[in-house]
Amino acid sequence: MRQVGSKNDPIPCSSKTCGRNEPCNRFESAYKNFVSFLYASGDLPAKPSRTFRFLEGTRAHQRVQQHYQPDDQAEVHITYEFDDLNRRIMLSGRIDGLLVRDGKPIIEEIKSTSVHDLR
């Protein structure tokens, strides 16, 4: 993996908030891209998305989320920043649901499929 902003191989800053077009020690990524890179295997088809499938997925999310309890939250934006290997790393994204059960947070990620996807 290429090091971001190292002295031996400087590359421009990836930060949208930094705004500098010069080497720096900050790296930003969406959780989805980061996790897709880490777990780049599996059996979910990587077909081009179609509008009706997008709408089916949205409806599936809404069906699940309509049963949330009053303190549950849907479509929550999250950001996590930390320092690692002398650089600042920021991951951000959206989670489908943030539920609280017995005083403990539960992160819910909703996935849907259709009969057509299983053929």
C-alpha positions in Angstrom: 0.0 0.0 0.0 1.3 3.4 -0.9 2.1 5.7 2.0 0.3 9.0 1.9 2.5 12.1 2.4 5.7 10.2 3.2 8.9 12.1 2.8 10.2 9.5 0.3 7.1 9.6 -1.9 5.1 12.8 -1.3 1.7 13.1 -3.0 -0.8 15.9 -2.9 -3.1 16.1 0.1 -6.3 14.0 -0.2 -8.2 16.1 2.3 -11.2 18.0 1.0 -11.0 20.3 4.1 -7.3 21.0 3.9 -7.4 22.5 0.4 -3.7 22.3 -0.1 -2.3 20.9 -3.3 1.0 19.9 -1.6 2.3 16.9 0.4 0.9 16.6 3.9 0.1 14.0 6.5 -3.6 13.8 6.2 -5.7 11.1 4.5 -9.5 11.1 4.1 -11.7 8.3 2.8 -15.3 7.3 2.9 -16.0 4.3 5.1 -17.6 2.5 2.1 -14.4 2.9 -0.1 -12.2 1.9 2.8 -14.2 -1.2 3.7 -14.6 -2.2 0.0 -10.8 -2.1 -0.3 -10.2 -4.2 2.9 -12.9 -6.8 2.0 -12.6 -6.9 -1.8 -14.0 -10.3 -2.1 -17.4 -12.0 -1.8 -20.3 -13.1 -3.9 -22.3 -9.9 -4.4 -22.6 -9.1 -8.1 -20.8 -5.9 -9.2 -23.4 -5.1 -11.9 -24.1 -1.6 -13.1 -26.8 0.0 -11.0 -30.2 0.5 -12.5 -32.8 3.0 -11.3 -35.4 0.5 -10.4 -33.0 -1.5 -8.3 -32.0 1.7 -6.5 -35.7 2.4 -5.8 -36.2 -1.1 -4.6 -33.3 -0.7 -2.2 -34.6 2.6 -0.9 -38.0 1.0 -0.3 -36.4 -1.9 1.5 -34.5 0.5 3.8 -37.7 2.4 4.5 -39.6 -0.7 5.3 -37.0 -1.7 7.9 -36.6 1.8 9.3 -40.3 2.4 9.8 -40.1 -0.2 12.6 -37.4 1.7 14.5 -38.1 2.6 18.1 -38.4 6.3 19.1 -34.8 6.7 20.1 -33.4 4.9 17.0 -31.9 7.0 14.2 -31.9 6.4 10.5 -29.2 7.5 8.0 -26.7 8.8 10.5 -23.6 10.6 9.2 -20.4 9.6 11.1 -16.8 10.7 11.1 -13.9 9.2 12.9 -10.4 10.7 13.0 -7.3 9.2 14.4 -3.5 9.4 14.2 -1.5 6.4 12.8 2.0 6.2 11.4 2.6 9.9 11.8 -0.4 11.0 9.8 -4.0 12.0 10.5 -6.6 9.7 9.1 -10.3 10.7 8.7 -13.0 8.2 7.7 -16.5 9.4 7.1 -19.7 8.0 5.8 -23.4 7.2 6.6 -24.8 4.2 8.5 -28.3 3.0 7.8 -29.4 2.8 11.5 -28.1 3.6 14.9 -30.1 1.6 17.4 -29.9 1.5 21.2 -30.8 -1.7 23.0 -30.2 -2.2 26.7 -28.2 1.0 26.7 -25.8 -0.2 24.1 -25.4 1.2 20.6 -26.0 -1.1 17.6 -24.9 -0.1 14.1 -27.3 -1.5 11.5 -26.3 -1.9 7.8 -29.3 -2.8 5.6 -28.7 -4.9 2.5 -31.4 -6.0 0.1 -31.6 -8.2 -3.0 -34.3 -9.3 -5.4 -35.2 -12.7 -6.9 -33.7 -11.5 -10.2 -30.3 -11.1 -8.4 -30.3 -14.7 -7.3 -30.6 -16.2 -10.8 
